[in-house]
Amino acid sequence: MARPIGILMVCMGNICRSPMAEGALRARLEAAGLGERARVDSAGTSRAHAGQPPDERAIACAARHGVAIDAQRARALSVDDFDGFDFILCADRTVLHDAGIRKPRTAHGQVELLLDWAGVGRKDVPDPYYGHARDFERAWSLADAAAEGIVERIRQGRF
């Protein structure tokens, strides 16, 4: 079997969008019988929440969709991630910029917007942190659409 593709979901604090995106992708991969084809993780461009679980609202939102993310712990994006993962998928353009400037020139990981993999017109997953439950639902919906697109790419071998 080929080496699993490494996919890292990245947002600012690694407590809302990227943990939900990681959870959505893991769930979709398992449902499709492709769990062994990808290695999935998440990180944040900020170290502010390192070691903390996802935001309670993100945990509740994912749980409403049958996905448990409460065991995840926030961590900061590291230089090693750019060689440890094939794709670093960023929640929004600010995160994309921040990750892009940290990427070493020789690293092979591709830094891209998460929603470029979703086939939706919107480019950013809005940060729900200062919002309400409906904002977390919107972020979940977009992350899940991206997860669906990623699973389809893996199924078709398009990388």
N, C-alpha and C positions, 0 to 999 in steps of 0.2 A: 504494500500500500504506500502511496505517496505521502510525503510529509504533510501534516495538516497545515492549512493556511492560517496564519496568525492575524487576528483582527482585534484591534484595540479601539474601544469607544472612548472619546475624550470630550469632556465639557469643562467648565471652569473649576468647580469644586469637587466633582465626582461624588455628589450626593443626590442629584436629581436626574438630569437627562442621561448621562452616561451609564449609571447603574440600571436605569430602566431600559436603555438600548441594549446593554449587555444581557439583561434578563430576557428581553423579547427575542433576541437572536438565539440565545441558548435554547429557549422553549421551541422556537420554530425549527431549529436544527434537529432537535430531538424528535419532534413530531414528524419530520420528514425522513427520519432514519439516517441523518447525515452528521450526527454529533461528533463522530470520530474524524470528520473531514476538516474541522476548524478548531482552533484554539482561540477562545474569546476571553477578553478581560476589559477592564475600564480604568481610567485614570483622569486626573484633573490637571489643568495648567497651574492651579494654585495649590499650595501646601496647607492652606488654612484648615481643612477638615480631615487631614490625614489621620487614619485610624478609626474614624467615626463611621457608624452605619449610615446608610442612605437616609435622607429626610423621611420622617414618618409619613408624610403625604405621598411621597414616591413609593414607599413600601405598601401603603394602603391601595394606591392606584394599581400597582402591579398585581397585588393580591386579588383585586376585583377582576383581573384578567387571567387569574389562575397561575400567576407566576410569583414565586417567592424570591425576593431579593434581600431579605433582612440579614442574611449571613455575609453579604458583601461588606467590605471595609474600604473607605476612601484611601486613595494613594495619589501621589503626585507623579506626573509624567516624568520619566527619567531619560537620560541620554541613551541608555541601553535599550529602551523601548523601540528606538528607530531602527535597530538591527534585529531586535527580538520579535518584531511584528512585521508582517508584509504590508498591512494597511493600517494607518492611523486615521480613523474616521472621526471628524470633528463636528460637534453639534451646531456651531455657527461660524460665521466669518471671522469674528474676533478670536475665537479659539483656534481656528485654522491659521490665522496670522501668528498667534503666539506659539503654536506648535511648529510652524514653518521656520520661524527664526531660531528655534532651538535645535532643529535637525542638523546633525553634522553632515558636511558635504559628501562624505564617503558612505553614509548610511543608505541601506537599500529600501527601507520602509517608505511607502508612498503616503503622503499626507493629503487627505481629500476631505471634502464636505460629506457628512453622513447622508444627507438627503440626495446627493448626486446618485446614490445607489437605489433610491426609492422610486424614481420615475414620477415624482410629483413636482409641480411647478415651483413650490416654495423652496428656498435654499437654506434657511435657518430653522432650527428647532428652537422656538422661543423659550427662554429660561422661565420656568414656572415658579421659581423660588419665592418671589414677592407676590405671587398670585394666590389663587384659590383652587379648589379641587378640579374645577373645569379646565384650568390652565395645565394641571398635571395630566388630565385626560387628553388634552390636545397634544401635549408633548409625547405621551404614550402612543397616541394614534400615529404620529409622524415617525417615531422610532420604530414602531411595529411595521409600518409600511417599508421603511428602510430594511428591516430584518427580513421581510418577505422578499425584497429585491436581492438581498445578499444570498439568501438560500437558493433563489432561482439561478443566480450566477454560479454558485457552487455546483448545483445540480447539472448545469450545462457546461461546466469547466471553463467559464469565461473569466480569465484573469490576466 
